[in-house]
Amino acid sequence: MATRVVIVGGDAAGMSAASQAKRRRPELEIVAFEQGPYISYSA
């Protein structure tokens, strides 16, 4: 079972944290939660 990382907030900071975690440990399962209708894809 893969380790799951939960990101709260889909803005630039949240997506940056998610991409950094995935680069460092590709086996991680990343889950992001965002309350609003938009998420950032610029990270």
Phi and psi restraints in degrees (value plus and minus 20) as a CYANA .aco file:
   2 ALA   PHI     -95.6   -55.6
   2 ALA   PSI     131.5   171.5
   3 THR   PHI     -94.2   -54.2
   3 THR   PSI     113.8   153.8
   4 ARG   PHI    -124.9   -84.9
   4 ARG   PSI     113.1   153.1
   5 VAL   PHI    -133.5   -93.5
   5 VAL   PSI     108.7   148.7
   6 VAL   PHI    -125.8   -85.8
   6 VAL   PSI     105.8   145.8
   7 ILE   PHI    -127.1   -87.1
   7 ILE   PSI     105.6   145.6
   8 VAL   PHI    -124.1   -84.1
   8 VAL   PSI      92.6   132.6
   9 GLY   PHI      93.0   133.0
   9 GLY   PSI      99.1   139.1
  10 GLY   PHI    -120.2   -80.2
  10 GLY   PSI       2.0    42.0
  11 ASP   PHI    -101.1   -61.1
  11 ASP   PSI    -191.2  -151.2
  12 ALA   PHI     -79.6   -39.6
  12 ALA   PSI     -59.9   -19.9
  13 ALA   PHI     -86.0   -46.0
  13 ALA   PSI     -62.1   -22.1
  14 GLY   PHI     -84.6   -44.6
  14 GLY   PSI     -64.5   -24.5
  15 MET   PHI     -90.8   -50.8
  15 MET   PSI     -51.5   -11.5
  16 SER   PHI     -85.5   -45.5
  16 SER   PSI     -62.7   -22.7
  17 ALA   PHI     -82.6   -42.6
  17 ALA   PSI     -61.9   -21.9
  18 ALA   PHI     -84.4   -44.4
  18 ALA   PSI     -65.3   -25.3
  19 SER   PHI     -88.5   -48.5
  19 SER   PSI     -55.9   -15.9
  20 GLN   PHI     -85.2   -45.2
  20 GLN   PSI     -63.4   -23.4
  21 ALA   PHI     -82.9   -42.9
  21 ALA   PSI     -62.4   -22.4
  22 LYS   PHI     -87.3   -47.3
  22 LYS   PSI     -56.6   -16.6
  23 ARG   PHI     -85.1   -45.1
  23 ARG   PSI     -60.5   -20.5
  24 ARG   PHI     -94.8   -54.8
  24 ARG   PSI     -57.3   -17.3
  25 ARG   PHI    -157.3  -117.3
  25 ARG   PSI      67.7   107.7
  26 PRO   PHI     -78.9   -38.9
  26 PRO   PSI     -39.5     0.5
  27 GLU   PHI     -99.9   -59.9
  27 GLU   PSI     -28.9    11.1
  28 LEU   PHI     -85.9   -45.9
  28 LEU   PSI     126.2   166.2
  29 GLU   PHI    -119.5   -79.5
  29 GLU   PSI     100.1   140.1
  30 ILE   PHI    -123.5   -83.5
  30 ILE   PSI     108.7   148.7
  31 VAL   PHI    -144.5  -104.5
  31 VAL   PSI     106.0   146.0
  32 ALA   PHI    -136.0   -96.0
  32 ALA   PSI     114.5   154.5
  33 PHE   PHI    -133.0   -93.0
  33 PHE   PSI     112.9   152.9
  34 GLU   PHI    -157.5  -117.5
  34 GLU   PSI     111.0   151.0
  35 GLN   PHI     -97.0   -57.0
  35 GLN   PSI     -56.3   -16.3
  36 GLY   PHI    -101.3   -61.3
  36 GLY   PSI     158.1   198.1
  37 PRO   PHI    -100.0   -60.0
  37 PRO   PSI     -30.5     9.5
  38 TYR   PHI    -142.2  -102.2
  38 TYR   PSI     125.8   165.8
  39 ILE   PHI    -144.6  -104.6
  39 ILE   PSI     137.7   177.7
  40 SER   PHI    -109.0   -69.0
  40 SER   PSI     110.9   150.9
  41 TYR   PHI    -128.8   -88.8
  41 TYR   PSI      -9.3    30.7
  42 SER   PHI    -110.3   -70.3
  42 SER   PSI     -21.1    18.9
